[in-house]
Amino acid sequence: MFFRITPIVFFLLLIPWMVLRAQSLQQKAVTTEQAAPFWDNVWWGIGPNIGFSSNNQSSTFGIGVFGQAGYKFTPMISFGPRMSFFYNSVKYVGYKNLNLFNVELGGFLRAKVWRSIFLQGDLSNTWKEQPGEPTSNNTISKYKTQRFNQWVGGGWNGGNGKIGTEISYHYNIAIANDLDAYEAPWEFRFMITWKF
């Protein structure tokens, strides 16, 4: 006599097959996620720096460029390196123009807190030239120094995973506490980003 498969028996036999098939597909999905290239989680940004200040004794003009690349550890948190190059032209009354160059290298941690709004903290080291003492030929000497910076700030990014723009405000705690610093402790950053 032939064994008749009733609908209940059929579904009871189908359930283990469906569970095994689902596990197989899930393992393939996990393998695919793990095999996703590293670069799919990396975003890039580059922007200009510009600044000026003056008083009755001196004037300063600066221009530079900075860039950063972040790795999205999660969709909300990213971290990575940041680098900037900055040129300052400083003019004191009665002295020749002084050209100063600064290089900054460090890392940052960024968190999206709401849609396109983010908070960011940077730790970096700046190798910089500072104005020194007046010399006999109407020039100001310069000397090289280093400073460990602690930046805190936040801003807005309009990229949504594609090319976009960003504006942010950052405050350097180290400059605020440095009695010899001639820079302002705050900085506005405008950046073009890709994949943030």
C-alpha positions in Angstrom: 0.0 0.0 0.0 1.3 3.4 -0.9 1.8 5.9 1.9 -0.4 8.9 1.5 1.0 12.2 2.5 -1.6 14.3 4.1 -1.2 18.1 4.1 -0.2 18.2 7.7 2.6 15.7 7.2 3.7 17.6 4.1 4.0 20.9 6.1 5.7 19.1 9.0 8.3 17.8 6.5 8.5 21.2 4.8 9.2 23.2 8.0 12.7 21.6 8.6 13.6 22.2 5.0 12.5 25.9 5.3 14.5 26.3 8.5 17.6 24.8 6.9 17.2 26.9 3.8 16.8 30.1 5.8 19.9 29.3 7.8 21.8 28.7 4.6 20.6 32.0 3.1 21.4 33.8 6.4 25.0 32.4 6.4 25.4 33.6 2.8 24.2 37.1 3.7 26.6 37.3 6.7 29.4 36.1 4.4 28.4 38.7 1.9 28.3 41.4 4.6 31.7 40.4 5.9 33.1 40.3 2.4 32.0 43.9 1.8 35.1 45.9 0.8 36.7 48.1 3.5 36.4 51.2 1.2 32.5 50.9 1.2 32.6 52.3 4.7 35.1 55.1 4.1 34.0 58.7 3.5 36.2 61.6 2.4 36.2 65.4 3.0 38.3 68.3 1.9 38.0 72.0 2.5 39.7 75.4 2.6 40.8 77.4 5.7 40.9 81.1 5.5 41.2 83.7 8.3 42.3 87.2 9.1 42.6 89.5 12.0 44.1 92.9 12.8 44.6 95.4 15.5 46.5 98.7 15.8 49.9 96.9 16.0 49.6 94.0 13.6 47.6 92.2 10.9 47.4 88.5 10.1 46.1 86.7 7.0 46.0 83.0 6.7 45.0 80.5 4.0 45.2 76.7 4.0 43.6 73.4 3.1 42.5 70.4 5.3 41.3 67.0 4.6 39.9 64.0 6.5 38.8 60.5 5.9 36.5 58.6 8.1 35.7 55.0 8.6 32.0 54.3 9.4 32.3 52.0 12.4 28.5 52.1 12.6 26.1 54.2 10.5 26.2 56.8 13.3 29.9 56.7 14.4 33.0 57.2 12.4 36.6 57.9 13.1 39.8 58.5 11.1 42.7 60.8 10.3 42.7 64.5 9.7 45.5 66.7 8.2 45.8 70.4 7.4 48.4 72.8 5.9 48.1 76.5 6.8 50.1 79.6 5.7 50.0 82.7 7.8 51.2 86.1 6.7 51.8 88.3 9.7 52.7 92.1 9.4 53.7 94.1 12.5 53.9 97.9 12.3 57.4 99.0 11.4 58.6 95.5 10.4 58.8 93.4 7.2 56.1 90.8 6.5 56.6 87.4 8.3 55.6 84.1 6.6 54.6 81.2 8.9 53.7 77.6 7.9 51.8 75.2 10.1 51.1 71.5 9.6 48.5 69.6 11.7 48.0 65.8 11.8 45.7 63.9 14.1 42.6 61.8 14.4 38.9 62.5 15.0 35.8 60.8 16.3 32.4 61.8 14.9 28.9 60.9 15.9 25.7 61.7 14.0 23.3 62.9 16.7 20.2 63.7 14.6 19.8 63.3 10.8 22.5 65.5 9.4 23.7 67.1 12.7 27.0 65.7 14.1 29.4 66.2 17.0 33.1 65.8 16.5 36.2 65.7 18.7 39.7 65.9 17.3 43.1 65.2 18.9 46.0 66.4 16.8 49.6 67.7 16.9 50.6 71.0 15.1 54.1 71.7 14.0 54.1 75.4 13.6 56.2 78.5 13.3 55.7 81.3 15.7 56.7 85.0 15.6 59.8 85.6 17.7 61.8 88.7 18.7 62.5 91.8 16.5 65.9 91.8 14.8 68.2 94.7 13.8 67.2 94.7 10.1 63.4 95.5 10.7 62.3 91.9 10.6 60.8 89.6 13.2 62.5 86.3 13.9 60.5 83.1 13.9 60.9 79.8 15.8 59.4 76.4 15.5 57.3 74.7 18.1 54.7 72.0 18.6 51.3 72.1 20.2 48.9 69.2 21.1 45.4 70.3 20.1 42.1 69.2 21.6 39.2 70.3 19.3 35.5 69.9 20.2 32.7 70.9 17.9 29.8 70.0 15.7 28.0 70.9 12.5 25.7 70.0 9.7 26.4 67.8 6.6 24.1 67.7 3.6 25.5 64.8 1.8 23.3 61.9 2.9 25.8 59.3 1.7 26.6 61.1 -1.6 28.6 64.1 -2.4 27.7 67.0 -0.2 28.7 70.1 1.7 29.3 70.6 5.4 29.7 73.5 7.7 30.9 73.1 11.3 32.2 75.1 14.3 35.1 73.8 16.4 36.8 75.1 19.5 40.5 74.4 20.3 41.0 74.1 24.0 44.8 74.1 23.7 44.8 77.6 21.9 42.5 79.0 24.5 45.0 78.0 27.2 48.2 78.9 25.3 49.4 82.4 26.4 51.8 82.6 23.4 49.2 81.7 20.7 48.3 84.4 18.2 45.4 82.4 16.7 41.8 82.5 17.7 40.7 79.4 19.5 37.6 78.9 17.3 37.4 77.8 13.7 34.6 77.5 11.2 35.1 74.7 8.7 33.5 74.4 5.3 34.1 71.1 3.6 33.0 69.1 0.5 32.3 65.5 1.5 31.9 62.2 -0.4 30.0 59.2 1.0 29.3 60.7 4.6 
